[in-house]
Amino acid sequence: MRTLGASPLLRAGLVFLGSRVLLAATLLVMAAAARQGAVHHEWATGTEWLDRFAGWDSYHFVRIATVGYLPPGLDCCDQAFFPGYPLLMAALAPLVGGSVTAAGLLVSVVAGVVAAALLWRLVADDARGGPAAGRRAVLLLALAPCGFFLVSVYTEALFLALSLGAWLLASRRQWWWAGTLAALAAGVRVNGLFLAAGLVVMYAVQWHRDGRPRPRVDVLALGLPALGVGAYLVHLHSLTGSWNAWQEAQDEGWKRTTAMPWTGLTAAWQSLLDSPDAWLAASRAADIVAVLFGVAVCVLLVAQRRWPELTYLALTVGVVLCSTLWVSAPRYALTWFPAYVALATLPDRTAYRRLYAVLLGLSAVLLVAATWAVATRHWVA
């Protein structure tokens, strides 16, 4: 097995950690400059600086970590959120004074650093990549417009770290470990099933290249993510009596149902037009741009013949595209690691270098704008 190359990995992780510290400090300075007071919410900690990194969906995770699913008097809609992240928050809370919010922030920061290091390794090992391409990928991640959510009480950082770990291990044919990490990712977000589908394609590609008449026994590792999701659905059934409790929570809490892509686009455009203020309009516009960006990256993956990555991203983007609610697409895009891989490994030509520079500059501007919106408590997610 190839060595991990600890020094470059460490540098990638430290660069990303530095970017998160800078981003967090910027957020706090922005909030102070805007004279934002303490956060008032039932599940706020009362520690003003810490509550800056928890809002909106964060409170679902805090509540689940504190009282579990569906406590008396609450019939919906925490069951829309998978249990992996809040379970980890609850487990680590004793290490940070009993605060599940602080534990959630700790998990996100550490997971983000791990994700950056794994992304560097994945791209550096890629046939089209190398160390320089790995650095480009890490910079794209560090300057992602909604990067605030990688240093907040949200699942994106943890899911990204687990996904990249599973993908890297699978590329090295360590399938039992890859399946285990993919199962953990599926316990954090339902998109873990799409990750598993991409791994199935990767396994098939390796099998074809090897010319073996039948798969090895490690093919069974590909079923581990489905077992994890199935266990959660069984748990929800025990609480609600419904095998469809997860989707029912999506429908009831967010009015999110399956629809044709043009129906979703029409709904997203109408939501943009109906926005009551400029900040919400900007957020709705970003949702549309993010989904279309995901479609464009899928086309790029086809051109690069990256079939496993295409499978994962096409399913991940497709579930938003074929939905009546395109909200939070820029945040979801943080976990679209095939996009970082595809963009960072474009040929080293003048046109592509210029494209990369434009992407970095635009991302940096949008990151500052989105961070200001969060600091002033405008809707971003």
C-alpha positions as CSV (number, residue, x, y, z in Angstrom):
1,M,0.0,0.0,0.0
2,R,1.2,3.5,-0.8
3,T,2.2,5.7,2.0
4,L,0.0,8.7,2.8
5,G,2.7,11.3,2.6
6,A,2.2,12.8,6.0
7,S,4.0,16.2,5.3
8,P,1.8,17.3,2.3
9,L,-1.3,16.0,4.0
10,L,-0.4,18.0,7.1
11,R,0.2,21.2,5.1
12,A,-3.1,20.8,3.3
13,G,-4.9,20.3,6.6
14,L,-3.1,23.3,8.3
15,V,-3.9,25.6,5.3
16,F,-7.5,24.7,5.6
17,L,-7.6,25.1,9.3
18,G,-6.0,28.5,8.9
19,S,-8.8,29.4,6.5
20,R,-11.5,28.3,8.9
21,V,-9.9,30.3,11.8
22,L,-9.8,33.4,9.6
23,L,-13.4,32.8,8.4
24,A,-14.6,32.4,12.0
25,A,-12.8,35.5,13.1
26,T,-14.2,37.4,10.1
27,L,-17.8,36.3,11.0
28,L,-17.4,37.5,14.6
29,V,-16.0,40.8,13.6
30,M,-18.8,41.3,11.1
31,A,-21.4,40.5,13.7
32,A,-19.8,43.0,16.1
33,A,-19.6,45.7,13.4
34,A,-23.3,45.1,12.6
35,R,-24.1,45.3,16.3
36,Q,-25.8,42.0,16.4
37,G,-27.0,41.1,19.9
38,A,-27.2,37.7,21.5
39,V,-29.0,34.9,19.7
40,H,-32.4,34.2,21.2
41,H,-33.6,30.6,20.7
42,E,-34.8,27.8,22.9
43,W,-31.7,25.7,22.0
44,A,-29.2,28.6,22.0
45,T,-26.3,28.1,24.5
46,G,-26.3,31.7,25.8
47,T,-22.6,32.0,24.9
48,E,-22.8,34.7,22.3
49,W,-19.7,33.8,20.2
50,L,-20.6,30.1,20.1
51,D,-24.2,30.7,19.0
52,R,-22.9,32.5,16.0
53,F,-21.9,29.1,14.6
54,A,-25.3,27.5,15.2
55,G,-28.5,28.5,13.5
56,W,-31.4,27.3,11.3
57,D,-31.0,23.5,10.9
58,S,-28.3,23.4,13.7
59,Y,-31.1,23.4,16.3
60,H,-32.5,20.2,14.9
61,F,-29.1,18.5,15.5
62,V,-28.8,20.1,19.0
63,R,-32.3,19.0,20.0
64,I,-31.8,15.4,18.7
65,A,-28.4,15.2,20.5
66,T,-30.1,16.5,23.7
67,V,-33.5,14.7,23.9
68,G,-33.5,12.3,21.0
69,Y,-36.1,12.0,18.2
70,L,-39.7,13.0,18.7
71,P,-39.9,13.8,22.4
72,P,-43.4,14.4,23.9
73,G,-45.1,17.3,22.2
74,L,-43.0,17.2,19.1
75,D,-44.3,15.2,16.2
76,C,-42.2,16.7,13.4
77,C,-39.8,17.1,11.8
78,D,-36.5,16.1,13.4
79,Q,-36.8,12.7,11.8
80,A,-35.8,14.4,8.5
81,F,-32.2,14.5,9.9
82,F,-30.1,11.4,10.1
83,P,-28.7,10.4,13.5
84,G,-24.9,10.1,12.8
85,Y,-23.9,13.7,13.5
86,P,-26.1,14.3,16.6
87,L,-25.0,11.0,18.1
88,L,-21.4,12.1,17.7
89,M,-22.2,15.5,19.2
90,A,-23.8,13.8,22.3
91,A,-20.8,11.4,22.6
92,L,-18.2,14.3,22.6
93,A,-20.2,16.8,24.6
94,P,-18.6,15.7,28.0
95,L,-15.2,16.7,26.5
96,V,-16.3,20.3,26.0
97,G,-18.1,21.0,29.2
98,G,-21.3,19.2,28.3
99,S,-22.3,21.5,25.4
100,V,-23.6,19.6,22.4
101,T,-23.3,22.8,20.4
102,A,-19.6,23.1,21.1
103,A,-19.2,19.4,20.4
104,G,-20.9,19.9,17.0
105,L,-18.6,22.8,16.2
106,L,-15.6,20.7,17.2
107,V,-16.7,17.9,15.0
108,S,-17.1,20.2,12.0
109,V,-13.8,21.9,12.4
110,V,-11.8,18.6,12.8
111,A,-13.8,16.9,10.0
112,G,-13.2,19.9,7.7
113,V,-9.4,19.7,8.3
114,V,-9.5,15.9,7.6
115,A,-11.6,16.4,4.5
116,A,-9.1,19.0,3.1
117,A,-6.2,16.6,3.7
118,L,-8.0,13.7,2.1
119,L,-9.0,15.8,-0.9
120,W,-5.4,16.8,-1.4
121,R,-4.4,13.1,-1.3
122,L,-7.1,12.0,-3.7
123,V,-6.3,14.6,-6.3
124,A,-2.5,14.2,-5.9
125,D,-2.9,10.5,-6.6
126,D,-5.2,11.0,-9.6
127,A,-3.9,10.1,-13.0
128,R,-4.6,13.6,-14.2
129,G,-3.6,15.3,-11.0
130,G,-0.5,15.7,-8.9
131,P,0.5,17.8,-5.9
132,A,-0.2,21.1,-7.6
133,A,-3.7,19.9,-8.6
134,G,-4.2,18.8,-5.0
135,R,-3.4,22.3,-3.8
136,R,-5.9,23.8,-6.3
137,A,-8.6,21.4,-5.1
138,V,-8.0,22.4,-1.4
139,L,-8.1,26.1,-2.4
140,L,-11.4,25.6,-4.2
141,L,-12.8,24.0,-1.0
142,A,-11.4,26.7,1.3
143,L,-13.0,29.5,-0.8
144,A,-16.3,27.7,-1.5
145,P,-19.0,30.4,-1.3
146,C,-20.9,28.7,1.5
147,G,-17.8,27.6,3.3
148,F,-19.2,29.0,6.6
149,F,-21.1,25.7,6.9
150,L,-17.8,23.9,7.2
151,V,-17.2,25.7,10.5
152,S,-20.6,25.5,12.0
153,V,-23.0,23.0,13.5
154,Y,-24.0,21.4,10.2
155,T,-23.3,18.0,8.7
156,E,-21.4,19.0,5.6
157,A,-17.8,18.8,7.0
158,L,-18.4,15.4,8.6
159,F,-20.1,13.9,5.5
160,L,-17.4,15.2,3.2
161,A,-14.6,13.7,5.4
162,L,-16.3,10.3,5.5
163,S,-17.1,10.4,1.8
164,L,-13.5,11.3,0.8
165,G,-12.1,8.7,3.1
166,A,-14.4,6.0,1.6
167,W,-13.5,7.1,-1.9
168,L,-9.8,7.1,-1.3
169,L,-9.8,3.7,0.3
170,A,-12.0,2.3,-2.5
171,S,-9.5,3.6,-5.1
172,R,-6.9,1.7,-3.2
173,R,-9.1,-1.4,-3.2
174,Q,-9.5,-1.5,0.6
175,W,-13.2,-2.3,0.2
176,W,-14.2,-3.3,3.7
177,W,-12.8,-0.1,5.1
178,A,-14.4,1.9,2.3
179,G,-17.8,0.3,2.8
180,T,-17.5,1.0,6.6
181,L,-16.8,4.7,6.0
182,A,-19.5,4.9,3.4
183,A,-22.0,3.3,5.9
184,L,-21.0,6.0,8.4
185,A,-21.5,8.7,5.8
186,A,-25.0,7.2,5.1
187,G,-25.7,7.5,8.8
188,V,-25.0,11.3,8.5
189,R,-26.9,12.1,5.3
190,V,-29.1,10.1,3.0
191,N,-26.7,11.1,0.2
192,G,-24.5,8.3,1.5
193,L,-26.6,6.0,-0.6
194,F,-25.5,8.0,-3.7
195,L,-22.0,7.7,-2.5
196,A,-22.5,3.9,-2.3
197,A,-23.8,3.9,-5.9
198,G,-20.6,5.6,-7.1
199,L,-18.6,3.0,-5.2
200,V,-20.5,0.3,-6.9
201,V,-19.5,1.7,-10.3
202,M,-15.9,2.0,-9.1
203,Y,-15.9,-1.6,-8.0
204,A,-17.3,-2.6,-11.4
205,V,-14.6,-0.6,-13.3
206,Q,-11.9,-2.3,-11.2
207,W,-13.5,-5.7,-11.7
208,H,-13.6,-5.1,-15.5
209,R,-10.0,-4.0,-15.6
210,D,-8.8,-7.0,-13.6
211,G,-10.6,-9.4,-16.0
212,R,-11.8,-11.6,-13.2
213,P,-14.6,-14.0,-13.9
214,R,-16.5,-13.2,-10.6
215,P,-16.3,-10.6,-7.9
216,R,-14.3,-11.1,-4.7
217,V,-16.1,-11.6,-1.4
218,D,-15.3,-7.9,-0.6
219,V,-18.2,-7.0,-2.9
220,L,-20.4,-7.5,0.1
221,A,-18.9,-4.3,1.6
222,L,-20.9,-2.3,-0.9
223,G,-24.1,-3.3,1.0
224,L,-23.0,-1.8,4.3
225,P,-24.4,1.8,3.6
226,A,-27.9,0.3,2.8
227,L,-27.9,-1.6,6.1
228,G,-27.2,1.6,8.0
229,V,-30.0,3.5,6.3
230,G,-32.3,0.6,6.8
231,A,-31.6,0.5,10.5
232,Y,-32.5,4.2,10.8
233,L,-35.8,3.6,8.9
234,V,-36.6,0.7,11.2
235,H,-36.0,3.0,14.2
236,L,-38.3,5.7,12.7
237,H,-40.9,3.0,12.2
238,S,-40.7,2.0,15.8
239,L,-41.4,5.7,16.8
240,T,-44.0,6.6,14.2
241,G,-45.5,3.4,12.9
242,S,-44.6,4.5,9.3
243,W,-42.0,3.1,7.0
244,N,-42.0,6.4,5.1
245,A,-41.5,8.6,8.1
246,W,-38.3,10.2,6.7
247,Q,-40.0,11.3,3.5
248,E,-43.2,12.4,5.3
249,A,-41.1,14.7,7.5
250,Q,-39.6,16.2,4.3
251,D,-43.0,16.8,2.9
252,E,-44.5,18.2,6.1
253,G,-41.6,20.3,7.2
254,W,-40.3,21.7,3.9
255,K,-43.0,20.8,1.3
256,R,-40.3,18.9,-0.6
257,T,-41.6,16.4,-3.0
258,T,-40.4,14.8,-6.2
259,A,-41.1,16.6,-9.5
260,M,-39.8,16.9,-13.0
261,P,-36.8,19.1,-13.4
262,W,-38.7,21.9,-15.2
263,T,-41.2,21.9,-12.4
264,G,-38.5,22.4,-9.9
265,L,-36.9,25.1,-11.9
266,T,-40.2,26.9,-12.3
267,A,-40.8,26.7,-8.6
268,A,-37.3,28.0,-7.8
269,W,-37.7,30.9,-10.3
270,Q,-41.0,31.8,-8.8
271,S,-39.6,31.7,-5.3
272,L,-36.9,34.1,-6.5
273,L,-39.5,36.5,-7.9
274,D,-41.5,36.3,-4.7
275,S,-38.6,37.0,-2.4
276,P,-39.5,39.8,0.1
277,D,-36.0,41.3,0.3
278,A,-32.8,41.4,-1.7
279,W,-30.9,39.0,0.7
280,L,-33.5,36.3,0.2
281,A,-33.6,36.9,-3.5
282,A,-29.8,36.5,-3.6
283,S,-30.0,33.2,-1.7
284,R,-32.7,31.9,-4.1
285,A,-30.6,32.9,-7.1
286,A,-27.7,31.1,-5.6
287,D,-29.8,28.0,-5.3
288,I,-30.5,28.0,-9.0
289,V,-26.9,28.8,-10.0
290,A,-25.7,25.9,-7.7
291,V,-28.0,23.4,-9.3
292,L,-27.0,24.4,-12.8
293,F,-23.3,24.4,-11.8
294,G,-23.8,20.8,-10.6
295,V,-25.3,19.9,-14.0
296,A,-22.4,21.5,-15.8
297,V,-19.9,19.6,-13.7
298,C,-21.7,16.3,-14.5
299,V,-21.1,17.2,-18.2
300,L,-17.4,17.8,-17.4
301,L,-17.2,14.4,-15.7
302,V,-18.6,12.8,-18.8
303,A,-15.9,14.5,-20.9
304,Q,-13.3,13.2,-18.4
305,R,-14.9,9.7,-18.4
306,R,-15.0,9.7,-14.6
307,W,-17.9,7.2,-14.4
308,P,-17.9,6.6,-10.6
309,E,-17.7,10.3,-9.8
310,L,-20.4,11.0,-12.3
311,T,-22.7,8.4,-10.7
312,Y,-22.4,10.0,-7.3
313,L,-22.7,13.6,-8.5
314,A,-25.5,12.9,-11.0
315,L,-27.6,11.3,-8.3
316,T,-26.8,14.0,-5.7
317,V,-27.6,16.8,-8.1
318,G,-30.5,15.0,-9.6
319,V,-32.3,14.6,-6.3
320,V,-32.3,18.4,-6.0
321,L,-33.0,19.0,-9.7
322,C,-36.1,16.7,-9.5
323,S,-37.5,18.3,-6.4
324,T,-40.0,21.1,-5.7
325,L,-37.6,22.7,-3.4
326,W,-34.1,23.8,-4.5
327,V,-33.3,25.5,-1.2
328,S,-29.8,25.1,0.3
329,A,-28.2,23.9,-3.0
330,P,-25.0,26.0,-2.5
331,R,-24.5,24.4,1.0
332,Y,-25.1,20.9,-0.5
333,A,-22.4,21.7,-3.1
334,L,-19.8,21.7,-0.4
335,T,-20.0,17.9,-0.4
336,W,-19.8,17.6,-4.2
337,F,-16.1,16.5,-4.1
338,P,-16.1,15.3,-7.7
339,A,-16.4,18.9,-8.7
340,Y,-13.2,19.8,-6.9
341,V,-11.5,16.8,-8.5
342,A,-12.7,17.6,-12.0
343,L,-11.9,21.3,-11.9
344,A,-8.5,20.9,-10.2
345,T,-7.3,18.4,-12.8
346,L,-8.2,20.3,-15.9
347,P,-5.2,20.4,-18.3
348,D,-2.5,22.9,-17.5
349,R,-3.3,25.3,-20.3
350,T,-3.6,29.1,-20.3
351,A,-7.4,29.0,-20.8
352,Y,-7.9,26.6,-17.9
353,R,-5.5,28.5,-15.6
354,R,-7.6,31.7,-16.3
355,L,-10.8,29.8,-15.6
356,Y,-9.4,28.6,-12.3
357,A,-8.3,32.1,-11.3
358,V,-11.7,33.4,-12.1
359,L,-13.4,30.7,-10.1
360,L,-11.2,31.4,-7.1
361,G,-11.8,35.2,-7.3
362,L,-15.5,34.8,-7.7
363,S,-15.7,32.3,-4.9
364,A,-13.7,34.5,-2.6
365,V,-16.1,37.5,-3.2
366,L,-19.2,35.3,-2.7
367,L,-17.7,33.8,0.4
368,V,-17.3,37.2,2.0
369,A,-20.8,38.2,1.0
370,A,-22.3,35.0,2.3
371,T,-20.4,35.3,5.6
372,W,-21.7,38.9,6.0
373,A,-25.3,37.6,5.4
374,V,-24.8,34.9,8.1
375,A,-23.2,37.5,10.5
376,T,-26.2,39.8,10.1
377,R,-28.7,36.9,10.3
378,H,-30.0,36.9,6.8
379,W,-31.1,33.7,5.2
380,V,-28.2,31.9,3.5
381,A,-28.8,28.1,3.8
